[in-house]
Amino acid sequence: MKIRLKKPLDVPAHIQALIDRVVASDSLADALDGFAWVYDKGDFSHWVALFNHFEDFFEKHVKSRGELLLEFPAEGAPQEAEPFPVADCLAILRTTSVLLENTMNKHLYQSYDHLANLLASPHPELVTATLQALLSFLKKTHHASIRWHGYREVNSRLIALCLGWGGKEEGLELAACSREDDSTLQQKLLKATTLHYEFFRDADGGAGAEGAEGGRDASRVVSIHVPNLHKLQESDLELLRQLVARFDVPPQHRFPLLAKIRVAQGFASLESRRQLVRVRLMAFCVVFQSNLPTEELQPLFQAEPELVGDLVTLVQADKGVPQDLRAFAVRALAVQMSDRARAATIVAAVSSRANGGVLSMLLHQAIASMVDQAKAVGDVVKIDTAAAPEAAAAAASASQPSAAAGASTAPAAASGSGGGGATLYTSDFVDAMLMLVSALVASSQGCSALADAGVIGALLPMLRNASPQHLGIVATTVKILEAFIDYSQPASTMFRDLNGLHEMIARLTHEAGVPSYVPPQEDEEGADAEAAADAAAAAADASAADDDAAGATGAAGAAGAEGAAGAAGDDAGGGSAGTSMETDTPGAGAAAAGSTDAAAGEAGADAADAAPATAELVPQPCIEFSPPPLPLPPMSRMQAEAAAVTPLPDVLVPYQRKVLMKFLLRAIAISSYAPSSGASIRPRDSDAVLLYRCLRAMFERADAFGGSLFALAASVVTDLLHHEPTIYRALDAAGLPQAFIDAVKDGVLPYGEAVVSVANTMVALCLNQSGMERVVKCRLMDCFVPIFTAKKYHKALGGETPAIIGAGIEELFRFVPQLRSDGIEAIVDILRTICVVGGDESQLERARSQQATRDAKHQAGGANAPDAAAPAAAAGAPNGTGAALPTLSELCATARAATAAAAAAAEAAAGSTSDAAASAASAAAAAEAAATEAVAAAAAAVAADAMDTDSSGAAGAAAGGDDGDGAAAGTPTMEADSGPGAASAIARLNADAAAALAEVGAVFQAGATGGPAAAAAAPAAAAGATAAAADAADTAREPYDLSHAYAEWSGGSVEAQAYLAESINHTTRMLESLLSNTENSNAFVQKDGIDLLLRLHSLPRLSYTFAFSSASHPLLAVFRGLAPQHAQLLSGAARDVLATQAGLQPPPDTIFLSY
């Protein structure tokens, strides 16, 4: 059956190029020869066209073949003339297996009927490839799993293949049939090669159900008995045709009879017997994963009740048995764990108390063999012993328990392999063993068996296996460890004792490509910064005072640097940057100790410049990471030709590495920070530093690591802060809070997990005062505006994601009320943006005004300078009128020079005659006027260069103010409705100008009235006013820029119809959770949120069917939630809107509540 997608899908170009070549090829066998998975994360939907082409081939060459349908022509009728396309079918089945193993959404696969027909093929390789395709379809991978209830025709044929030919009592067990030494089996050959099959035929000639109640009364038994079938020369299908013609076998009994014929024919040779065992085990694995009813599975165990013991014997049969058969036997044991009735039998069979501890022995041997193979080629995770001696010691201690656990099984290994444990196990066998362990860890009985088998000690060495081909096996290992230490308290304790946390962090560091050891260059940079700051302070002091005063000022600068360092890292509990955290937070102490000098150097530089009350946000260099390369398997000829035309995209972090890092992060969090883990332990100092580097790299390169890892890293940071808020200082020293904020400001990745994690992490950051100030200053709440209004986030907001985000924001406002005002304003900006997209005229006018301002700014400053004010002022570049723009540092230098002149004049006036005092006062007034004039000219130049604004050019004298405010009152100010960058630069310039004039006026007034002492104290007060003015300018919230939405949707009304409905639906679902809090709803009403909500249903670009669709229901729910607290205001606003829509004037007696 062909696959039909509900919506058209954009197929990547490199995949489409390959599909086009395969479809155009004359031979599928040649086109698909050597096909390998060389792509990143796969989606079955991308390959629908290829599978439909396979479907067409099956319809033409397979569906109508009589030998596959077991329908034979009459004697003398013409036979099939066209030979069966074995090579093409094999190529299709192998390609199908590869695609099903590496793609998600594989439930779309529909070609079950053709697979059922291929099970009757006379070619053994086709039967095996068909079963492998079914196993790949049902296999639970890290990215896809499926619950399949089978296909009727497939199920009946699979059950026929699962039926055995005799057990241990007859000497025909699976292990005996697979061994090279078949001397004992030859004695049983007569029975094994005899065909015996019975069925019931009804009195009217039809076939009855075999074994049905009362069947013998109304039917007669038909018995088919043919001894020594292997000596006949006919093929299996020819024998079946003869038996059908002779005994009139009905259709429902033909395939079971064919399976019996193949068993009797193939038992004479070793390879045929092994093929029979292989087919039986593969069919058994498919049947048990098809979720069939219990009554359909009962016949499998009624004839052979000792089947489980037979499987365990085959697993233990090391010598003379192919390893793939043993792997299939392990998988057959694992799939039975899904049946609760049989789970206890499986646990008892593989536990250490039965069968010689088969689980413990094979698990230790197989993993040790794989790790040794990786070491032989150098694919191991290495730790620099010179750089991290503690890590090397932990690695040695972690390997000792594994060796001790494996030593107990060494005798058994030697006796089983005959070579002293030299058996090389394949990755398929190890994967089968891990499949069994994964099934056992999901039950309490299985956990007990795993604990007895020493699974923790056996699995930990696998974390050192860095072979690119074994990433999936390592990911499964980590997943098992995660589940085991989460469900079992003894396992968690064992994991801690074996230094498992250190091993996992070391592997995470390797996969993330973060250097495990960084030379202490931070100390050198901190020392250089501190030396530069001291030199600058000394130079400034030398120009104004003598050597003694300079020394005093240097001491004050050092004290200021220390205070700034404490302010940058301090939290509510206090503490010094140079002291480690408490003993119960070793990770925090490590990070703080590892970054003390760097933080102190940066804080010292800030304190030397301005000594602010709150530490400035100093940008830190990004973490350098280089993930290890992942070599691709060799491509087929057709894939190489397609890649030559359309190259494969470059992927910095492949999907397999992302999956492994995801499991590593989850396991690290559970083992060290999970509240439910009673044996949790904090990572050591060196490990904590490595973990923080990995988390920071995931924030800084979120585009490379993906949304899932970003969300998981944010979750780990959130758990850290909630579990121990005092660790914020260590995280801040590692740069984690700022890295997260920068990643969110740059745009959250369009993944549901990523957008949900933002609000939760903001709550955790705001537990610390410094973190809250950083969140407020960065306006982090504005990130939700594009999330709810941009098209790329619509898929991420599916399901319950909007409601979860609303609940997270509500929790944020509840615990951090300081964010409520700006946060509600951001929510209102979401509604404004939706109105712009929907064509609301009032919001469009606002967006046009902002767009015009941006255009004017671009025209004035050039296309490459979107924020012309700040760069031009910083660089001193000439403006449009030819005047050179002074930098902010030059403005401050001018003000300081005027201040020094005024102070000197005031000091001279205090100790001189009246004439000298008058002369000094005149000199001070002249200096002040010069400074005022310079500041005013600079502000006017910047205003003319940045945009068209209104400048008030009055520059007043500052001598008449009591506390310096008089000077600020005469400062030239610039007001404009500009973009965020330009508005911030202008606000900062206004603050600097006001502060400079205030400083001059304060010094002059103090010198004139209070003498030299007052004049000396005035600059300190003026500096405080300067800092306050700068902070006020920085924290003032600027209007959200709607021009981007206007530019994107100015002419797209048709496309906006579907876009608007989804945006309104997502936004109102978020509001439904957010506005359930009374304080939030009050703040929302104060900011005219009701008016914007009422505009949504009447947007010009909104489809008229919106009111009748399910997308409008959340909007009604929001109004219903607002009605109890704001009924009068809501009714009045709704009445006004309805009157406006009807072309009437609002009634004059409308009453609004005041808030």
N, C-alpha and C positions, 0 to 999 in steps of 0.2 A: 504494500500500500504506500502510495506516495505521501510525502510530508507536505502539509500546507500550513504555513505560518499565518498567524492572525494579523500581524503587521509587517510591512516590508522592513528589511534589515539591511544596514550598510555593511557589506562584507569588506574586510581589509583587502587592499589592492594586491598584496603578495599572495593571499589565499585565492582570490578570484583569478589571478593569472595562472596559477597551477590548475584550478578546476577547469578553466577554459581549455587548457592543453590536454587534460585527460579526456574531456568530453569529445574533443576533436580527434583523438587518436583512434586508429583502426584496431589496435590490440590493447586491451586492458592489461594483459600480462606484461607487456613491454612498458606501458606507461606507468604502471604501479610497481614495477620491479625495484626492490630496495627502498620502498617508502619508509621514512623514519620521521619521528616527531622532532622537528627542529624549531618549533614555534614556542611562544610564551604561553600564558594562560589561554586555554582553548574554550571555545563555545560551539556546541553542536550546531547551533543555528547558522553559523558561518559556513558549514559544510553541507547544508541541506541540498544544494544543487548537485553536489557529487553523489549523495545518497540516492537522490531521485534518479540519477543516471544509472546507478547500480540497480535500482528497482526496475528500470526499463530493461536492463540486460536480463534480470531474472525472469521477468514476464515473457521475454522472447525465447530464452534458451533453457529455462529450468521448469517453469510452471507446468508446461504441457508435456513433459517427458513421462511416458508411461512407466518406465522402470523405477522412477522415483516415487510415483504415486502407487506403485505396486499393483498396477493394472496391466495385465498381459493380454496381448492379442490372441485370437483363436489360432488354431493350427492352420498353417498355410497362409495366414495374413502377412502382409509386408511388414518388415521390421523397420525400426528407426534408421533412416539413412544418414542423418547428420551425426557425426561423432560428438561425444559429450565434451564441452569446453572445460576441461579440468584445470588447465593453467590459468585461465581467466577467472574461474570461480575461486581458486586458491588466492590469487592476487586480491580479489575483492574482499574475501574473508579476512585475510591478514591485515589489509588496510583498515577494514572495519574495526578489528580488534585494537589497532593502534589508536584510532580516533576515539573509540569509546573509553579507552583507559585515560585519555588526556583531555577530555572535554567535559564541561558541565552541560546541563539540560539534555542529557542523553535519554531522558524519558520520551523524547520525540521519536526515537527509533521505532520503525513500524514493520520491518521485514521479517516478522516471526514465521509466517507461513512458508516462506522460502527456506528458512533454516530448518524447519521441520522436514521438508522434502529432502534436503541435502543429507540428513541423517541416514537416509536409505541408500546413499551412494555406495557403489561397490569399491570405491577408492578409499582406503583407510586414512590417507592424509587429508582428504576432504572432510571426513567425519571428525577427525581431531581438530581441524581448523574451525569447523562449525561450533563444536563445543567450546573452543577457546573464545570465539566471538561472544557466545552466551555468557561465559565467565567474565569477560571484560565488561559486558553490559551490566552484570549484577555486582561487580566488584565495588566495594565501598572505598573510594579514594579520599584524599584529604580535601578535595574540592567538589566532589559529587557523590551522592549516594541515592539509591532508588529502592522503592518498595514495589516489587513486581509480583503479581499473582499468577503469572504464567499465561500460556496460550494453550488452549485445549489440546490441539493436535501435538504441540511440542511436549506437553506434560505426559501424554500417554506414551509417546515414543521414548522419552527420557526414563520413565519408570521401567520400561521394558529393558533398557540398557543397564539399569542399576541391578536387576535381578541377578543373583549369583549362580554358580554352577556346582556348589558344594562347599562345605566348610572343612574344619579341622578333622572332624570324624572321618570324612572320606579322603583326607590327605590332600585336599585341593585348596588349601588356604592361599591367600594372596601372596604371602611371602614365599611359599613353595613354588608358586607359578612364576615368580619373578627371578629366582636365583639361577645362576649359571649351572650349578650342580643339580641336575634334574634326575639323578639316579633313583631316588625314592619315588619320584613322580611317574616314572615309566611303568611302575607296577599298577598305577591307577589309570593308565592311559586308556584302557578299554572302556571304562565307564565314562571318562571325560569326553571321548570322541563318539559316543553314542547319542544320537538325537532321539529325544523322547518328549512328545508334546501332546497334550490332551485339551480338548474343548468340547463343549456341549452343543448339540444341534437340536433345535426344536422339532416337534413332530411335523410342522408344516414346511420344514426345510431350512428355516432360519437358524441363526446361531444364538444360543442363550448365554447368559453371563456365567462364567466359570465359577462354580462354588456357590451359586445363589441358592437360597432356601427353596426346597421343592423342585429344584431344577432336574433332579434325576427322575422325578415322577412324570414330568411332561416332556423330557428330552432324553436323548441317548448320547452316550459318551463316544467321541471319536478320538481314537488314539493313534498317534503317528510314532513309529519306532523304527529307526534306521541305525544299525550298528556300523562302526568303522566308517564314519562319514568322511574322514580325512583322506581315505583312499580313493574316493570318487574324483574324477577329473573335472566335473562340471563346476561352474562358478556358483556362488551363493545365490544370485538372482535366478540362474537357470534351475537350480535345485528347488527354489521356492516356486518357480513357475510350474514345474512338474508336480510338486506336492499339491499346489492349489488346483491344478487340473484333475489330479487323482482323487483328492479327498474333498474337493469343493470347499476350500477354506474361505470363510467369509472375510470381508475387508478388515474388520476390527481385530482379527487374529493374525493377519499376515505379517505385520511388523514384529510382534513378539516371536512368531515362528522364524522370521529372518534372523533375529538376534540369537535364537537357539542354534540355527544352522551355522552362523559365524563362529559361535563358541566351539561347536563340535568340530568344525573344519580347522580352526586355528590352534587347537590345543596340541597339535603334534609338534610344532616348532617353537623354539624359545622366543624369537622375535614376535611371532603371532600371539603367543601367550602374554607377553609384555604389552602388546598393543591392546589386547582385551582388558588387561588390568587397568591400563591408562584410560581407556574409554569408559570403563565402569566407574572409576573414581571421579573423573571429570563430570560424568552425568550425575553422580551422587551429589557432588558439590552444587551443581546447578539446581537440582531438585530441592535441596534443603534451603536454598536461598530464594525459592520461588513462593514461599509462604503458602504451600498447599495445605488443605485440610488434613487433620491427623489421620482420618480413616483412609486416605489415599496413600499415606506413608507406612501404614501398618504392614502391608505385604513385604516390604523390604526387610523387616526384622523377624517376621514369623518363620520364614524358611531358614534364616541364619541368625539365631539369637546371640551367637558369639561374635558378631561382626565387629564390635568395638575392640575386643581382644585381638581379633585378626588384624585390625588396622594398627594397633600398637606394636604387634609383632613385626609388621612390615616396616614401621618407622625405625625399629631397633635393628633391623637387618642391614647392617652396614656393608658387609662383604658380599660382593657378587650381585648387588641390587642397584639398578640405576637410581641416581639421586633424584631425578624428577618424579619417579614413582613414590619415593619416600615423601617428597614435598606434597604430592597430591594426597597421600594418606594423612599427613598432618592437617591439611586443609579440610579433609573429610571429618576429622575429629573436631576441628574448630567450628564448622558450620552447625554441628549438632548441639553446640552450646546454646543456640537460639531456642531450642526445644526444652522447656523447663523439665519435662518429664525425663529427659535423657541427660540433663546437665550433671546431675549427681554421679551418674555412671561414668561420664567422661572425666570428671575431676578425680574420681577414685582410680581410674585407669592410668592417669598420667602423674599422679602425685608421687612424692618421694617414698611413700610407704608401699608402693606397688610397682611391679615391673622394673625393679632396680633403679627407681628414680629417673625414668626416661626423660622427663621434662628438664630436670636440673642438668643431667649429663649432656643432652644434646644442645641445650641453650648455651652452656658454657663453651662447649666445643665449637659450635658454629660461629658464635660471636668472636671467640679468640682467633679462629681461622680467618675470618674476614678482616679483623684488625691487623693480623700479621700480614695479610696480603696487601693491605694499604700501606703498612710500614715498609714493605719491600720496595714499593715504588715511590716512597716519600710523601704519600698523601695522608699526613697526620697533622693535627693541630699542635703547634709548637709554642712553648712558653720560654721567653728569654730568662734563663736562670740568673744571669748577672743583673738584669734590670729588676726582676721580680723574684727574689729568692723565696718569699713566702708562697708564691704560686707554685714554684717548682717543688717545694716541700709538700704542699698539699697534693700535687699530682702524684708524687711518690707514695704518699700515705693512702691515696685513693686507689692506687693500683694494687696495693698489698692485699686488701680484702678480696678483690676479685681473683687474685692468684690463689689465695687460700681456699676460696670457694671452689675453684676449679681443681685444686689438688685432690680433693676428696673423690672426684669423679675420674681422675687419671687412670686408675686401674681398669675401670669399666671401659674407658675410651680405648685403652690399649688392647683389651680383649675383644672389643667390638670391631676395631679397624684392622687389627692385625699388624699395624705399623706403628704402634706407640703414639697414637693420636695425630698421625700425619695426614689425615683426611682433609682435603680442601673442599670446603662447602661453598656452594654457589649462592649468589644473591637471591635466587628464587627460593632456595631452601630456607635461608635466613628469614626472608619475608614471610614464608609459610609459618615458621616458628613464632614470629612476632604476631601473626594473625591469631594463632592459638592463645598466646599470652594476652592479647587484647580482649579476646572473648572471655578468658578466665578472670581478668581483673574487674569485670563488670558484675561479679557475684561475690558474696561473702565467702562461700566455700572455695571459690577460685582464688581469692586473695590469701586465704590460709595456705592453699597449696603453693602459691607463688612465694609466700614468705618462707615456707619450708625449703623451697628450691633455691633460695638465695638469689632471687631475680635481680635485686638492686645491684649486688656486686657483679652480676653477669652483664647487665646492661650498661653500666657506667663506662666501661672501656669503649663502647661504640661511639661515645661522644668525641673521642679522639680521631675517629675515622673521617678524614676530610676528602675522601674520593668523590669527585663530582657525580659519578654514576650511582653513588649510594646515598644521595641526599634524601630520597624518599624513605629509605630504611632508617636513617638517623631520625627523620621527623617522626616516624612511627615509634621509635624507641623513646623519644622525648614525650610523646603523647601518652605512652604507657606509664612512664615515670610520673607524669603529672597526675594521671588518674590514680595510680597506686598510692602516692604520698598523700593524696587528698582523701582517699577512702579508708586508708589503713594507718592507724597511729603508730604501730611498730615499724611500718615501712618508712614513715616520715622520720622516725628516730634513726633508723638505719641509714637513710639518705643523708642525714645531718652528720652522722659519725664517719661516713665515707667521703666527706667533703664534696658531696654532689653539687652543692650550690656553686662552689668554685669552678667545677668542671663545666657547668652550664654557662656561667658568665664568660668563661674563657672561650667556649664555642660560639656564644653570641658575638663576642668581640671579633672572632675570626670571620663569621658570616657577614657581619656589618662592615667589615673592612676598616675598622677603627684600630689604630696602632695600639698594641697592648702595653707599650711603654713609651712615654714621651720624655725626652731629656728635660732637665729642670731649666728650660729657657724662660719660663714665666718669672723665675727669680731675677734673672738678668734684666728682663724687660722692666720689672718693677723697680729694680735698683736704678736703671737708667732714667725712668720716669721720675723717681724721687730726686735724683741728682739734678735733672733739668728743672724740676719745680723749685728746688732750693736755690739754684743759680738765678732763676727768674726773680724769686723773692728777694734775694740779696741785691740784685741790680736795681730793683725798684726802690728798695729801702736806702741804698747808697745815694740815690739822687735826692732824697728828702731829709736825711738825718745823718748823724755821725755814726762811728763804728759801734758805740754802745747801743744806740737805738736800733741799729741794724741787727745786732746780736739778739736783742729782745724780740724784734719782729720775727727773726728766724725761729726762735723758740716757740713763739705763738703760732707760726705756720706749721711747725711740727706737731704741736698739740691739735691744731685744726685738722691736720691730715689724719691723726689718730681718731679724732671724733668723727670725721667723715667716713672713715673705714668702718667704725662701729655703726654709724647710721645706715650704711649701705647693707650691712648684713644682719643688723639686729632685728629681733622680733620682740614680742611682748615679754618674753622671759629675760631679755638682755643678754649680755655676754660680750666677750672680746673677740676680735677677729683672729687673734693669734692663739687662742686657747681652743682645744678640741672639745667636742660635745661630751655629754655624759657617757658613762660606760655602757648604758643600754642602747646607745646609738652609735655603734662603731662606724657605720657607713657615713654618718654625718661628720664624725670626727675626721675621717679620712679625707673627705672632700674638702673640709675646711682647712686641714693641715696641708693638703696638697696644693691649695691655691691661695694661701695666706699672703705670700709675698706679692703675688700679682695684684690681689685685691687691695693690699695696702698701698702699692705703688700707684694704682689708678686713683684711689681715694686721696692720696697725697697730692696728686696733680690737680684734682678738682678743688681741694681745700686751698691750695696755693693760688688758684685763679680767683675764686670768689667765696669760698667757704660757705656754701649754701646750707640751709637748715635741713634739706632733704637731698640725698646724694643724687647727682646727675646720672642718667642712664648712659654708661659708657659702652659703645659697641665693641663686642669681642669678635675676634676672628673666628670664622666658621671651622668646625671640626673637619679636618681632612680625612676622607675615607676613600678607600679603594677596594671594593669587594673583590674577592678572588675570582678569576675568570671561570666561566662554565663552558667547557668545550662542547660543541654540538656534535651529535653523531653524524657520520657521513651521509650526505643527501643522495637521493636517487638521481638518475640522469634527468628526469623530467623536472624534479624540484630544482636542480641546478640551473636548468634552462630558464625556468620561471624566475628564479632569484637573480639571474643575470639581467633580466629586463626590469623586474620590480624587486629591488633588494629587500631583504628582511629588515624590519626596524631594529635599531640598536636599543637594547634593553640593559640599563646599568645594573639593576638588581633583578635577576630572573625570578619568575613566579615560584619556582621550587625553593629558592632561598627565602623568599618572603614567607612561605608556609612554615619552613623550619624555624625562622626567627619568631614567628607568631607563637609556635608551641614553646619555644625557649622562654619567651617573655612571660607567658602564662604560667609555666612551671616555676620560674624564678619568683613570680609574685606569690604563688600559692605556698611555696616552701619558705618564704621569708617574711611576707607581710600579711598573709591571709589571716583574719581573726579566727577562722574555724580551725586553723592548724595549730594544735596544741604544742607541737614540737618545732615551731617556726624559729628560725635563727637569722639574725641580721648578717649580711655579708661583711666580710672583713674589710679593712680600710682600702687595700689595693683593689679588691674586687668591686667595692662600691664606686671607686673612681672610674673603673672601666665601665660599669653599668651606666653611670651618669653620662659618660661620653657617648655610649651607644644611643641612649635616649635623646641626647641633644642632636646627634647626627640624624636621627629619624625625624626630628622637628625641622631641622635646617634643610634637609633634602627630602621633604615629604613627597615631592613629585616623583622621586626615584623609588622610595620605599613603599608608597601606596597608602591609601586611606585606612586600610585595616591595621597596618603597623602604626600609623600615626595615632589612631584611636586607642590602640593597645598601649602605646607609650604614654599617652595622656592619662590613661586609666592607671598605669603604674605610678605615675607622679601623683595622681589624686589619692591613691591608696597610701602612698608614703606620707603625704601631708595630713590626711585624716587620721592615720594611725599614730603619727608623731609630728605635731605641728612645728616643733622646734627644729625639725630637720630642714626647714625652709632656708636657713642660712647656708647649709652645705649645698643645697640645690642651687641657690643663687650664686654661690662661688663657682659652681660648675657651669653656670650660664643657662640652666634649664628654663627658668621662668621667662627670661627674655627671648630665648629661642622659640618657645611656644607662642608668645605674644606676636613675634615677628611672623611666624608661620600663619597665624590666624589673620593678621592684618594683610598679608600678601594674598589671601584668598584660601578659604578652607577647601580641601579636596571634595569633589562631588560624590561622596560616599555617605550612606546613612550612618554608619558607625562614627565617622569623623565629625559630622555636624552635631551628633548627639553628645559627643564628648566635650564640646567646647564649654557649654554651660557648667557641666560638672567640674571641669578643671578650674574654671573661674571661681567657683565656690571654694575650692581647696586653696587656691592662691590667695584669696581674700581672708583666709584665716590669719594671715600675718599682715601687720600694718604696712610694711614696706610693699608686700605683694598687692595689697588693695590700692595703695597709692599708684602703683605702676599700672594696674588695670584701669583705674579711673583716668589717669593722664593719657593713656594710649587710646582711649575711646574704643575699647574692645567690643562694646555692645553693637557698634555699627556693622560688625561682620554679619549680623543676621539680616541686614537689609538685602544684600545680593543673594543670600541663601534662599529667601522666600520670594524673590522677584526675578532671578535669572533662570533662563531655560535649562541650563546645564544641571541645576539642582533638582529638577522635577522628579527624576527617577530616584534620586537619593531620598526624597521626602515621601516615598510611598509607604503604605501600611500605616503603622502607628507612630511613625517618626515625628510628625508635627506635634502630636499630643505629648510625646516624651520630651521634646524640646521645650514646649510650653511649661511642663511641670518642672524642668530643670531651671528655667528662667525664674519661675515663681519661687523656687527654693533659693535661688541666688538673691533675689530681692528680699526675701524673708530674713536671710542671715546677714546680708550686706545692704542695709537700707540706704547707704550712701550712693548706691548705684541705681536706685529706683528712678530718680528724676531723669538722668541721662538715658537709662534703659527704656523707660516709657517713651521718651522722645525718639529713640531708635525704632521702637515699635510703630509709632505714628509715622515715621519716615517710610516704613514698609508700605503703609496704606497710601502715602503720598505717591510713592513710586508706582504702585499699582494703578492709581488714578492717572498718572502720566501715560502709562502704557494703554490704559483704557480710553484716553482721549478726553479726560475731564478738562474743561477750558481753564478753570482757575489755576489748577496745578500745571497745566501746559504753559500758561503765562509765566508762572514762576520759573519753570524750567527754561523757557526762552530767554528770560532775563539772565539767568546764570550762563546760558550758552553764549549770549551776546558778550557778557563780561569775559568769558574764556576766549572768544574770538578776538576781542580787542586786546587782550593780554598777549595773545600769540602774535598779532600784527605788530604790537609795540616792541616785544622782546625777541621776536624771531620764532620760527617753528620749532627750533631745537631747544628753546628755553621756556618751558611752560610756566615756571615760576620765576619771572624775571627779576622781581624785587630783591629776593634774598641773594641769588648768585651775583647780580650786578653790584649790590652793596658790599658783598664779601670780597669781590675781586677788584673793586675800584675802577670798573670799566666806564668809559664815557657814555653818557646817556644820549637821547636824541638831540638835545640842544648843544652838545659838545662839552658840557661840564663834567668833570671827573667826580664820580660818586665816592665819598669817603666810606671806608669800612666801619663796622661797628667798633672794632678795636681802636680805630683812629678817633672816633667820637669820644670814646671813653678816655683816651689819652689827652684829648683837648680839654675835657672836663677836669681831669686830674691836674693838668697844668694850671688851669684857672683856679682850681682849689688851692694848689700850693702857693700861687701868687697872692690869693686872698688871705691865706693863713699868715704868710710872711708880712703882709701889710698890716693885718690886725695885730700881730705880735709887736711890730714896730710902733704902731699907734698906741699900744698900751703903755709903753715905757718912754714916750717922747712928749715933746711939748704939744701944745694945741695946734700949732701950724704944721708940725711934722705929722701929727695924727690926721689932720685934714688932708694933707698930701697923700698919706698912705691910704686913707679911705677913698680918695679919688682914684688912686691906682687900682685898688681892689674893685671899685665899681667899673672901671674900664675893662679889667680882665673878665669880670662877669658878663659884661655886655658883649665882649668878643666871643666868649664861649656860647652865649645864647644865640648870637647871630650865626655862628658856625653850625650849631645844631639845627636851627631853623632852615638854613640853606640846604643842608644835607637832606632833611626830611622832605622839603619841597622838591628836590631833585629826584629822590626816589619815587615820590608820588607821581611826578610827571613821566618818569620812565616806565613805571610798572603798569599803570592803567589810567583811564580817565577818571579822576576823582576830584572831589572838592577839598581844597586845602585852605585852611584858615591860617594865614601867614602872620598872625600877630605874635611877636616875640616880646614878652614883657620882662621888666627887671624883676629880680627875685629878692630885693633887699627888704621889701616891706612885710614879708610873711613872718608869722611867729615861729613856725616849725618847718619852713621850707616848702609848704604847700603853695605859697604864692608863686614860686617859680614854676611849679608844675602847671598851674592854671594858665600860664601864658604859652605853654608848649604847643607847637603846631601839631595837629592831629589829622589823620587821614581816615576817611570812612568810605567804604566801597562794598558792594555786594559781589565779592570775588570768590575765586576758588579757594579751597582749604589751604594750599601752599602759599599763595600770595597773601591771603588774609592773616595767616600766622606770621609772615615776615613783617607785614605792616604793623600788626599789633606789637610785635617785639621791638620794632624801631620806635614806635610811639613811647613804649615803656622806657626804653633806653634814653630817649630824649628828655622825658619827664624826670627820670632819675638823675641825669647829668645836671639839669638846671636846679633840681632840688638840692643836690650836693653843693653846688656853688652858692646858692642862696642861703643854705644853712650855715655854711662856713662864714660867709660874710656877716650875717646877722649875729652869729655867736661871737665873732671877733669884734664887732662894733659894740656889743652890749656886755659881753661877759668876760672879755679879756682872753689871754693866750690859752688858759686851761680849757675854757669853753670852746675855743676855736679848734683845739686839738681833739676834743671829744666829738665834735660835730661830724667828721667824716664817717665814724662808725655808725652813727644813727642814720646818716644818709645811705650808707651801704645796706643797712637793713631794709630801708625803704626801697632801695633798688631791687633787692631780691624779692621783696613782696610784690612789687609792681611786675617783675618778670614772671613770677609764678602765676599771678592773676591773668596775665596775658596768655600764658601757655595753657592754663586750665579752662579758659573761657570756651564754651562749646560753640563751634561754628555750624552754620546750617549745612545740612547734608546736600551734596551736589546731585541734583536731579537731571543735570544736562546729559549725563551718560545714557540714562534710560530714554530721554527725549531723542537723542541722536540715533539710538538703535531702533526705535519703534516709530519714528516720525512718519513713515510711509507704509507700515506693515499692518494695516488694519485686518486683513484677511487672516494672516497667520496669528494675529494677536487674539482671535476669538477663542481658539482652543487653549492658548497660553494663559489667557486671563482667568478662565474658569478654574484651571488647576491652581493658579496662584492664589485666587480668592479662597478656594477650598483649603489649601494648606495653611494659609495665614489665619483663617478663622478657626480652624481646628487647634492651632497653637494658642489663639486668644481664648478659646473656650477653657483651656487649662490654666492660662495665666491670670485671667480676670476673675477666677473663682475667689481670689483673695480680695477683701474689701479695700485695703489700702491701694492695691494695684488698680482696681477699677476706679477709685476716686482720682488717682493721678492720671489715669487714661482719660477720664471725663474732663479734667482740668485743661488738658492739652488738645481739646476739641476732637477727641477721638470718635465721639458719636457722630459728629457731622461727616467725617470721612467714611465711617462705616455705612452711613445712609447713602453716600454717593456711589457705593460699590455696585448696587443692584441696577443702577441707571446709567452706567458708563456707555458712551456712544459706541464703542467697539465691542461691547459684550454681546454675545449671541442672545437673541430673544428667548431661546429655550433654557436659559440659565435658571430662571425662576422655577422651572418644572423639573430640573435635574437634581440628582443627589448632591451635586457640588454646592447647592445653595442651602442645604440643611444645616451645616455648621454655622453659617451666618445667622440663621434664625436662632440657633442655640446660643450664640453670643448675646443677641438681644434679650433672649429669655433670661440669661444669667444676669444681665445688667438691670433688668426691670425692677427687682425688689428694692435696690438701693437708690435707683435713679429714675423712678417711674415718671415723675413730673417733667423732668428735663428731657427724658426720652420721648415722651408723648408730644411735648412742644416742638422738639426738633423734627420729629416725624411729620407733624402737621405742617410745619413750614416747608419741608421738602415736597410733600404732596401738593401744597398750594403752589409752589414754584413750578412744579411739573405741569400743573393744570393752567398755568399762565395767570395766576391770581397773586395778589399781594398777601403776605403773611398777616394774620389777624393782629391788631394792635395790642390786644390784651395778653400776648404770649408772656408767660412767666418763666424765668430761668432761675434755677438754683445757683447760688454763689458758693464757691469753694475757696 
